[in-house]
Amino acid sequence: MASKSLPLQGRSRVLLSASLIALFIPGCTFHHGGESVCERYQDIPLALLTAGTSHTVFETPGTIIAIQGSGTATHTAGNSAGAIKVQQMLTVPRYASQALVFLNGWKLDYKGGDRHMLALGAAITEIHFDPKLHTLTWDALGLIRDNDGKAGYDFAYQFTVVAWNAANLNAFVDQGAINSQTLDCSQTGGELPDNYFYATNSLTSTALSCFFTFLQNSSFPSSRPVAVLPRGFGFVWNDSDHNLFQIGYHMDHSETFADGRNYSKQGSQVPAPLPNLPASHVDSGFASWSPYAIFEDNDSRRDYTFAELVSGLAGNDVGVIQPPYSVLPVAADAPFLGIFTTCGETPGSNTTSEDHVIENVQYQHAVPMLTGWNMQYLCDDKHVQHIGVQIDDWSYQPPANGIGGILRYKVSSTLADDDSNRAHAITNRVTVLGLQGLTPANVGIGPRPTRGVNK
């Protein structure tokens, strides 16, 4: 059962201050104070990192480096409706002429007990690469809150950084149009100048929603795949807070294709800029995909708003391996995807970890990207105290002696109320970003691994 419904003005403040959910307001019925999305984003104060780590996963000096890291911060109890926003910076090698960062995991923990959920989100925003100072800077945002909005919480996230010399590795990244060190909202039309969308599921018949979105950049080479990099997501109930039964996200397959439909871009539904409407079009810098989302309590559906934030990477040396995956809504009191034959409160750990291995990868360099996940309680909706999914660690063994590369990674997840002995169900999807496909001339030449998966 939901707690007392949040007043309209209170819901507006919640939506405006929620990490990526701060992007929602122009597309929703809630509106407050006349502030634009961009201005409200700027109003979120920077918090102090309580911890931050990073380590080099592999490096080929002069060509490429891959770094895995994390950051954590705390929102103090009693401060109403606050999202956490932290800033991190890494120094990259002097040979790097381009650099990117994307989200590879997140975790949110209410402090002091379990609660309902109104809004949940995590994102990496405002990415700045300075090739003169050799620094990559970004903001990370996280939020979990109920109607009251005064509960303290901890936010942790995992990031992956890739930096490369474009003279030795042909790749171009589109991380949005935030090019200056100071975001000027007067020049953005009220939206953030970034690759995102937000939309509601108001016409669906289940908790599962499917959206259509695209990005376009004339610098993407023709007849080459575009890798879509996960940067963030957001969920918010459109009425009030509720218990949680199931939550899921799936970026789905991307393709260099656009047609005459309307796509979700920022807060609007817009047609792709096709050269000869109504004909569909291949290439021209397009990448399109269909994100799926599930946000469900015991009811089969409720109106909610969902948002996604991405980057695009393309070039003659860029490839992508996209394993099949799906997320589906599950009815309460039903077995989960056949894993459990009966529904019952199964004792177990609220945290799970699994090691994965992908063999015969036909790229000199490979990076795992967490592009899909689905978590649920086994039988019934409940409060939430801990929730998250992340790639904890990973390594890549490059191809050698005619054998393809080996990618290893570990995925952990948490979903729990204040009962620490309650099991949950989890599936996930990892897309492989491949760089420099194998040719007879480069087989056996690859990156130098520096750290493996922790066992």
N, C-alpha and C positions, 0 to 999 in steps of 0.2 A: 504494500500500500504506500502511496506517495505521501509525503508530508504536506502541510498546508501550501497551497499554490502561491508562488512568488508573485507579488504585484507587478503590473506591467512595467513600471519605471525601474523596479529592481531587476527584472529580467533583462531590460535594456542594458543596464550597467554591467550585468554579468557577461552578456554577449560581447559588449564592447571591450572588455578587459581580458577575455579568454585567449591566451596564446594565439594560435591560428584562428580561433573562433572570433577573435577581434575583427577578422575580415568579414564577418557575416552580415553586419547590420544593414547595409543598403539593400540586400536581397531579402530581408525579413520584415515582418510587420512591426518589429520593435525598433523604436528610434528614440534617441536621447540627445538633447542639448545641441543639435546641429553640427556636432563634430564629424569630420570625415573619418573614414577608416584609417587613412594615413596619419591624421592628427592624433587619433586615439591610440594608435600603435606607438607613436612617439611619446605619449604620456605615460606609458608603462615604464616605471623606473628600473634602472639596472640594479640587480641584486649581486651580492658578493658570492663568488664560487666558494663552496666549502671544501671542495676537492676537485682535482683535475689531473688526469694522467694521459700520457701518449707514448707510443713506442713505434719504431719502424718495423713494418712487417717484411718488406723486401725493398731493395734498391739496386738499380743498375746505374752506377755513377755516370753522369753526363746525359742520361736519358730519362729516368723515371724513379720516383720514390712513392711508396704507399705507406700510410701511417694510420694506425688505429688508436682511438683515444676516447676519453669520457669526461663528463663534467657533472657535478652535483651542486645543488643549492637548496635552501629551505625558505618556505614562506611562513612567517610568524603567525601564530594563532591570534585572532582578534582583528586582523587587518582585513577589511571587507573587500570581497570581489577581486582579489589581486592575482594576476598571473605572475609567474616568475620569468624574468628576462635576464640572462647573463651574457657576457661577452667573453669570447676566447680568441686567442691569437696563436699562430704557429709560425715559426721561421722555417722557410723551405730552402733547399740548396740553391746556390747562386745560378746554377745552370737552368733552373726551371723558369720557363717563360709563360706558363699557364698553370693554374692550380684550381682545384675544386674541392668541395666538402659536401657530404650528404649524411642524412640521418640513418643510422644502422641499429637503432634500438632505443627504448625509452622505458622508464619505470616511474610510477607515481604512488606515494604512500601517505594516506591520511595519518596525522599524528594524533594519538590519544584515543584510538578506537575506530570502528567502522561506521560508515555513514551512507546515506543515499547518494546518488550521482545526478547532477544536472548537466555538467559540461566536462569534457575530457579532451586534451589536445597536447601535441608536442610538435615543434617545428624548428628548423634552422633558417634564419632570415638574414637580410642585410649582409650579404657576402661581399667582401672587398679584397681583391688581390693587388698588391703593390709590387710590381716586378723590380722596381728600383731598390726598395727596402727589403725585398724577398720575404714579405709577410703576407699571410692569409688571415683575415679577421672576419668573424661572423657573430651574430647573436643567436642564442638558443632560447626557446620559450617552452614553458610547460604549465599546465593547469589541470587540477581536478577540484571540483567543488559541488556542493549541494545548494539548496535555496538560500540557506543562512549565509554561506560564504565566509564564515569566520573561523573555520577549522584550519589549523596549520597543516602543512604537508611538505614532503620532501620530493624533489624532482631530480632524476638522474637520466642521462642520455649517453648513447654511444655514437661516435662519429667516425667517418672514414675520410681521410684526405688523400688525394692523388695529385702530385705535381710532376710536370714533365717539360722537356725541352722540345718545343714544336718543330725544331729543325731535324730532330731524330725520331719523333713520333708524331704522326699526322693526326691531330685531334683538336677540335674546337668545342668549347663549352659555353652554353647559354645559361647563366645563373640569374637571369632577370636583368632589369635595366637600372639597377641601383649602381651607378658607376662612380659617384663621388663619395667622399668620406662623410659628407653631411647630407642627410635625406631632406630634400626641399619639397614639402607637401604642396606648396603653391604651384608646383610645376607638374603635378601628377594627376590632376583632375579628381582628387579625393581618394583614389585607390592607391594601394602600394604598387610601385612599378616592378612587379614580379610575376612569375609563372604560377598562378594559382586560380582556383575557382571555389565558390561555395554555392550550394543549392539545397533545396529541401526535397524530401521524399513524399510530398503531400498526395501524390496520385497513385501510390503503390498499394498493393493488396496484401503484402507481407512486410516483414521487417527488413527484407533485402531490397536494396536500391541499386540501380545501375545508372551511371552518368556517362556523358560523352564529352570529351575535351580534346584539345590539340595544342601544339605549339608550332611556331614557324620561325625559321631563321634563314635568311638568304645565304649565310656563310656555311650552312650544312651542305656537304658535297652531294651531288646527284647520285642516284643508284647505290647508295650506301645506307645501312641501317642507322637509326637514331636510338641511342640508349637513353631511356628515361630514368633519371636518378631520383630516388625518394628523398624528399626534404621535409615532409610534415603532413599532418592530418589533424582534423578536429571533428568532434561530435557534440551536439547539444540537443536535448529535448526541447521542443517548441512550446511546451506547456508548463512543466514543473519538474521537480526532481523525482526519481523513481529508484527502486531496486534495479539491479542488473542481472540478467540471465545470460546473454550472449552479446559479444562485440566482435566484429570482424572487418577486415579491410583487404582488398585485393586490387593491385594496380592493373592487372591483366596485360595481355599481349599488346605491344605497340607495333604500328605499321606506318610506313611513309605514304600515307593515303589520306585524302579528305574528300568528303562528298557534300551534297547540297543541304544536309540537315543543319539544325542549329546546335551549337556546341556551348557548353558552360565555360565561360572565361571570366575570371574575377567575379563580379556580382551580376553578370548579365548572361543572356542567351544570344549568341551571335553566330552568323554564318561564317564559314571559313572563306578567306579571300581567294576564291577560285578564279582562274582566268576566263573560263567559258561556262558559266552557269547555264543550264543545270547539270552539265557534265561533271562527273567525279574526276579527281586528278591524282596522279602519282608523282612523288618527289616534290620539287619546288620548295624544298626545305621543310616540308610538313612532317609531323609525327602525330598520330592520333591514337587514342586508346580509350578504354571504357572502365573506369574505376568502379568497383563494387563495394558496398558498405552494409553492415548489419549493426543495429543498435536496438536491443530488445530486452524487455522485462518479461513477465509471464503473459502479457497480452501479445497477440499475434503481430500487432503493429501499433506504432504511435508515430505522429509526425515528429521528425527530427531534421536538423540541418547538418550537412556534412561538408567538409572542405579538404582540399588536397593541395600540396605545394611541391613542385618538382624543379629539376634542372634537366637540360638536354645536352647530350654529348654526341658528336658525330665527327667523322673524318675517315680517311682511307685506311687508317689503322684501328678503327673502332668496330667491335662486333658485340653481339649480345646473345646469350643462351637463355631462353625463357621456358622453363619447365611448365607443363600443364598443371593447373591448380584451379580450385573453385572454393567459394564460400557459400554455404546454404543455411537458411534459417532452420533451426531445430525447435520443435515444440517442447515445452516443458513436460516433464515426466516421460520423455521418450529417450531411447538409447542414442548415444552420440555416434553417428556414422558407423554403426555396427560394432564399435569398440566394446561397448558395454551392452550385454544382452538384456539386462534388466535395469530398471532405474531404482537406485537406492543410494543413500549417502555413503559413498565409498571412502573409508578412511585412507589417508595418504598424505603426501607432502603437498603443500600449496605452491611449491617451486619445483619445476622440472628442468632438466638439462639433457640435451642429446648431442652427440658428436655425429657429424656427417662427413662423407667423403665423396667427391666427384672425380672420377678418373677419365683419362684420355681427353683432356681439355686441349683444344688445338690452337692455343694462343701462348705467346711468350710470357704474357702477364695476365693474370686473372684476379678479379676482385668480387667477393660476394656482396649482394645487395638485398636487404630484407624488404621485399616488395609485396608480401602478403602474410596475414596471420588471422587466426580465428580462435577465440577463447570463450569458454562457457563453463558455468557451474553444471554439475551433472544432472540435476533434476528440477531445480526450482530457482527462482530469482532470489537474490540476497543482497544485503549491504556489501559495500566494498571497503577494504582497508588498504590492500596492496594489489597493484595491477601493473603489468608490463611485459614486454617481450623484447629480446635483444640478441644480437650476435656478440657473444662475449669475447671471442678470440678467433683468429683464423690464420692460415698460412697457405702458401702456394709453392709447390715444387715444380719448377719449369720443365718443359719437355727435354728429353735427352735420349740419345741412342735409339731414335725412331719411336719412342714411347711418348704419348701425350702427357701433358701436365696433370698434376694431382692437386685439387683444391680441398682443403680441410677446414671445417668451421664448426663452432659449437653454438647452439641456440638455447637460450634459457627463457622461461616464462614464469610469471607469478599471477595468480588470481586468488584472492582470499578475503573473507570477512574476518571477524575476530576469533574464529575457530581455526587455529593453526594446523589442525589435522584433517582438513577437508580437501580432497583431491579435486582437480579440475581437468578439463580436456583441452588440448591445444593441437592445432596444425599450423604449418607455416610454409611459405614459399620463398626461396632464395633465387634470384636472378643473377646470372654470372655476367659481369662486365669483362669482355675480352679485349685485349689490346695487342696489336701486332700479330696477325694470324700467321700460321706456320707456312713457310715456303722451303723448298729444298736448300736454299742458301742459309736459312737461319735456324733450322732444327738443331736443337742442342745448345743454343745460345739463349740464355734467359736471365731473369733477375736473381740476385743473391738473397736467399731467404735469411732472415735474421732472428725469427722467433716462430715457434710452432704453436699449435693449439695446446692449451693447458689441459692435462688429463686429471 
